[in-house]
Amino acid sequence: MPERSGVLSRVAAMVAIVAVTAAAVGCNQSGAPTGSVHGRINFNDESIGEAQVMFENGDIGSVAAVPLSADGSYKIEELRTGEYVVTVIPPNTHVSQEIGDFDGSETVRQNRFTAPKKFPAKFSSGQTSPLRHTIVEGDSEFSVNLADQ
């Protein structure tokens, strides 16, 4: 019987160590507090289309980007708390035109992608975007009409 009690003690100790470690680590590997943000981003009171919104905090190394829905809404969960630079990456506009090859014997389709002409470029770079939002524990809202900026 003494052997069985020693095995049970060791198993109980291992279970306790695993439980304490799991509680300390949790879902957030860093243990830092997190929050979520939701909102709507429009341009001239209209949806931007297949754009993406990105929240970036270089000080803590946290970044998240999600696509906007058809109405411009989005939701990001489990961002570490802190102040973020917000950028909006506009959708690519597909432009296609037919051109001749060098000797004119074949027609070649040229495809290229460009950003919408009226979309302010300053919002698509973390270096120039004036948009800021502080993530707090729990849920927060960040909505903006880019024409207001």
MARDO-469357 format. One line per field, with one value per residue (C-alpha): chain; z, y, x. Coordinates in nm, 3 decimals, padded with zeros to 5 digits. Layout:
<rs>
unit = c(A | ...)
Z = c(Z | ...)
Y = c(Y | ...)
X = c(X | ...)
</rs>
This chain:
<rs>
unit = c(A | A | A | A | A | A | A | A | A | A | A | A | A | A | A | A | A | A | A | A | A | A | A | A | A | A | A | A | A | A | A | A | A | A | A | A | A | A | A | A | A | A | A | A | A | A | A | A | A | A | A | A | A | A | A | A | A | A | A | A | A | A | A | A | A | A | A | A | A | A | A | A | A | A | A | A | A | A | A | A | A | A | A | A | A | A | A | A | A | A | A | A | A | A | A | A | A | A | A | A | A | A | A | A | A | A | A | A | A | A | A | A | A | A | A | A | A | A | A | A | A | A | A | A | A | A | A | A | A | A | A | A | A | A | A | A | A | A | A | A | A | A | A | A | A | A | A | A | A)
Z = c(00.000 | 00.063 | -00.307 | -00.419 | -00.186 | -00.316 | -00.676 | -00.592 | -00.418 | -00.722 | -00.956 | -00.733 | -00.730 | -01.110 | -01.149 | -00.910 | -01.104 | -01.435 | -01.290 | -01.145 | -01.470 | -01.680 | -01.453 | -01.466 | -01.844 | -01.941 | -02.297 | -02.316 | -02.333 | -02.201 | -01.920 | -02.032 | -02.016 | -02.344 | -02.490 | -02.809 | -03.049 | -03.296 | -03.519 | -03.870 | -04.112 | -04.407 | -04.665 | -04.753 | -04.557 | -04.787 | -04.746 | -04.857 | -04.991 | -04.941 | -04.734 | -04.420 | -04.087 | -03.896 | -03.534 | -03.457 | -03.137 | -03.204 | -02.839 | -02.729 | -03.061 | -03.110 | -03.448 | -03.588 | -03.925 | -04.035 | -04.346 | -04.331 | -04.397 | -04.681 | -04.456 | -04.326 | -03.987 | -03.817 | -03.486 | -03.343 | -03.026 | -02.779 | -02.850 | -02.572 | -02.397 | -02.504 | -02.764 | -03.129 | -03.462 | -03.686 | -04.061 | -04.335 | -04.628 | -04.924 | -05.157 | -05.478 | -05.784 | -06.074 | -06.401 | -06.715 | -07.067 | -07.391 | -07.550 | -07.846 | -07.798 | -07.940 | -08.298 | -08.296 | -08.382 | -08.060 | -07.824 | -07.465 | -07.162 | -06.910 | -06.553 | -06.273 | -05.936 | -05.805 | -05.493 | -05.531 | -05.659 | -05.397 | -05.096 | -04.883 | -04.888 | -04.542 | -04.380 | -04.529 | -04.359 | -03.994 | -04.053 | -04.168 | -04.027 | -03.773 | -03.642 | -03.284 | -03.047 | -02.696 | -02.632 | -02.278 | -02.100 | -02.222 | -02.543 | -02.704 | -03.018 | -03.290 | -03.581 | -03.828 | -04.151 | -04.326 | -04.495 | -04.148 | -04.111)
Y = c(00.000 | 00.255 | 00.242 | 00.323 | 00.620 | 00.754 | 00.725 | 00.903 | 01.180 | 01.230 | 01.231 | 01.483 | 01.702 | 01.692 | 01.777 | 02.070 | 02.198 | 02.173 | 02.352 | 02.635 | 02.676 | 02.679 | 02.938 | 03.158 | 03.140 | 03.141 | 03.220 | 03.539 | 03.418 | 03.746 | 03.779 | 04.137 | 04.269 | 04.268 | 04.434 | 04.432 | 04.704 | 04.731 | 05.004 | 05.123 | 05.300 | 05.489 | 05.735 | 06.024 | 05.844 | 05.540 | 05.197 | 05.170 | 04.822 | 04.547 | 04.762 | 04.649 | 04.825 | 04.776 | 04.859 | 04.878 | 04.950 | 04.933 | 04.993 | 04.661 | 04.478 | 04.430 | 04.447 | 04.321 | 04.372 | 04.261 | 04.317 | 04.555 | 04.407 | 04.539 | 04.815 | 04.913 | 04.744 | 04.536 | 04.372 | 04.281 | 04.077 | 04.020 | 04.319 | 04.412 | 04.733 | 05.053 | 05.328 | 05.218 | 05.387 | 05.301 | 05.269 | 05.184 | 04.990 | 05.068 | 04.800 | 04.754 | 04.870 | 04.634 | 04.806 | 04.599 | 04.713 | 04.548 | 04.649 | 04.517 | 04.333 | 04.476 | 04.365 | 04.415 | 04.054 | 03.973 | 04.154 | 04.131 | 04.211 | 04.427 | 04.401 | 04.635 | 04.732 | 05.085 | 05.241 | 05.442 | 05.787 | 05.984 | 05.780 | 05.993 | 05.817 | 05.947 | 05.697 | 05.394 | 05.443 | 05.417 | 05.701 | 05.949 | 05.833 | 06.077 | 05.806 | 05.685 | 05.468 | 05.344 | 04.983 | 04.929 | 04.612 | 04.509 | 04.638 | 04.980 | 05.146 | 05.322 | 05.452 | 05.719 | 05.879 | 05.953 | 06.261 | 06.417 | 06.404)
X = c(00.000 | 00.275 | 00.372 | 00.019 | -00.007 | 00.328 | 00.210 | -00.114 | 00.081 | 00.303 | 00.000 | -00.176 | 00.135 | 00.163 | -00.207 | -00.163 | 00.142 | -00.044 | -00.349 | -00.141 | 00.056 | -00.262 | -00.422 | -00.111 | -00.076 | -00.444 | -00.553 | -00.348 | 00.012 | 00.152 | -00.101 | -00.165 | -00.522 | -00.715 | -01.020 | -01.224 | -01.326 | -01.610 | -01.742 | -01.807 | -01.575 | -01.716 | -01.592 | -01.827 | -02.102 | -02.076 | -01.922 | -01.561 | -01.617 | -01.363 | -01.128 | -00.949 | -00.906 | -00.582 | -00.501 | -00.129 | 00.063 | 00.436 | 00.527 | 00.379 | 00.408 | 00.036 | -00.133 | -00.462 | -00.632 | -00.977 | -01.186 | -01.480 | -01.821 | -02.040 | -02.179 | -01.834 | -01.865 | -01.596 | -01.505 | -01.165 | -01.136 | -00.854 | -00.632 | -00.392 | -00.492 | -00.317 | -00.323 | -00.334 | -00.278 | -00.571 | -00.524 | -00.769 | -00.638 | -00.864 | -00.987 | -00.802 | -00.984 | -00.927 | -00.850 | -00.820 | -00.747 | -00.652 | -00.327 | -00.130 | 00.195 | 00.517 | 00.466 | 00.089 | 00.014 | -00.172 | -00.399 | -00.283 | -00.496 | -00.315 | -00.439 | -00.347 | -00.483 | -00.514 | -00.661 | -00.982 | -00.889 | -01.081 | -00.973 | -00.735 | -00.397 | -00.303 | -00.543 | -00.368 | -00.030 | 00.060 | 00.308 | 00.043 | -00.290 | -00.433 | -00.666 | -00.602 | -00.800 | -00.730 | -00.822 | -00.951 | -01.055 | -01.399 | -01.555 | -01.510 | -01.637 | -01.439 | -01.646 | -01.539 | -01.651 | -01.322 | -01.469 | -01.482 | -01.105)
</rs>
